[in-house]
Amino acid sequence: MGAGASVNAVFGTATSIIAVGTGVKIYNWMFTMYGGRIRFTTPMLWAIGFVVTFTIGGMTGVLLAVPPADFLLHNSMFLVAHFHNVIIGGVLFGAFAGLTYWFPKAFGFRLDEAWGKAAFWFAFVGFYVTFVPLYIAGLLGMTRRLQQFDIAAWYPWVIVAGLGIVVLACGAVCQVVQLVVSIRRRDELRDVTGDPWDGRSLEWATPSPPPTFNFAVLPQVKDDEPYWTIKQRAREQARLRPEPEYHPIEMPRNSPTGFVCAFFATLMGFALIWHIWWLVLLGAVGAFATFVVFAWRDEDEYMIPAAEVARIDRANREARREALSTYTGPRP
Amino acid sequence: VTSFEFTEPLRRDPYRIGRGHGAHAAGPRHGEGGPASKRVVVGYGFWIFLLSDIVMFSTFFAAFAVLRDATAGGPSGANLFDIPNVAIETGCLLLSSFTCGLASLAVEARRASWFYGAMTVTFLFGATFILFEVKEFAGLVAQGAGPTRSAFLSAFFTLVGCHGAHVTAGLLWLLTMMAQIYAKGFRADILRRFLCFSLFWHALDIIWVALFTVVYLMGAQA
């Protein structure tokens, strides 16, 4: 950049330091998979695509941490390619992995695998076809945000990038189709047990979608993977844990207070900017009055009776017992 | 406590993280030990809010530190700040924190009259603080040193004004707390709310100590 030696030194050092922590995270993700039995389902594809793409984006970031290189590459297509590499690989792919993985937990049915895989491959291939040429165009001297240019050497790379966008767009269309198809086929894709991926962590011990109280009985955590331990024991003994003793569960009452307060506070902020003093007063009084009404409630909690907790948990245990009796996968 | 915990090798969890205090918690049992008490949960949540508020203040502090000398040919802190005035302001806020502590003791002892007395004094000290601040701001604007005069003054009004807005909101909260104790008595949920209020009030005091030092004392020297 052209902001002076000290600013360059600070930015260069800060960028290099970020690379250390990010590098450690990438080893975390790899070692999490190492030695595991990896199934190439849609979320896993997105996760692997994320790790690979993010690593490449991170490495071009390290190049930009070198002030002399940054001085040349600043505002070039190389920089554009770098940050899209990190944002798409690091945020979008990761977010899609999480979305696909936890969708059944939140909504009670899985997303369609075929459309999901198609979406991944279009997006993954489309991403590289779009952005690798832009790295090269940047190295050839192309700057960003050009309205027009007449340098013949850049054309092939920009045209390839344009084709890549078409492939990426196909991926986006597949995502939408995946959601529509999955909603229409939701009965076939229903997650009856609450554990559609044979997961290891505790959220998969709850039904999908989870009841408001999440766990019928608070799980006792005594090792790294309590749910996996419980599940492996169930598979060894071919039966579920004995039914727990159910107790009533205390839950906070729902309240629209946050929404109403935010509405009045927004009015007040808007009015302050435009000097509409009567509206400032209205917003302030409205927000405070809402707060007082909320604070004046005498009952802000309610009990879910033990019988209701038992009913919900027993239904889920029944589904899990059914799944255990037909289980054919690997045993401990 | 089950026998399991005694046979567990110590190295796995030498400090027994996450296995404390739950057994003493009131409320329905919810698995072994049970959840943390509501007082702990509420206090913890409010600490997270306070820390996020302090993060916000630290950005305003950073902006002020960077823009302190950007006076655009206008007056600097040395020309504008009336340190004796601000010292009285500071004294008011520190004393209000002390009387807020007295109100906490009154709550612990369930002494309503002491509580109202301590809270009233806290309110008066807090209101005096705000009065001094409003007078200072009005004086600055009157002599042409408003927030639009320079980057230094923009940063000054943003930082100090943001603290003042917090104290004003705190005064409203204080009155609400008094009304709640009056109407509902020393009920467990009201006591938890009072715990949050006193944390808030002390946090504003801590921020003011930093503000008095960085803005006024250091600013008046420059």
Boltz contact constraints between the chains, C-beta under 6 A:
constraints:
  - contact:
      token1: [A, 217]
      token2: [B, 31]
      max_distance: 6.0
  - contact:
      token1: [A, 218]
      token2: [B, 30]
      max_distance: 6.0
  - contact:
      token1: [A, 218]
      token2: [B, 31]
      max_distance: 6.0
  - contact:
      token1: [A, 220]
      token2: [B, 32]
      max_distance: 6.0
  - contact:
      token1: [A, 247]
      token2: [B, 28]
      max_distance: 6.0
  - contact:
      token1: [A, 248]
      token2: [B, 28]
      max_distance: 6.0
  - contact:
      token1: [A, 292]
      token2: [B, 176]
      max_distance: 6.0
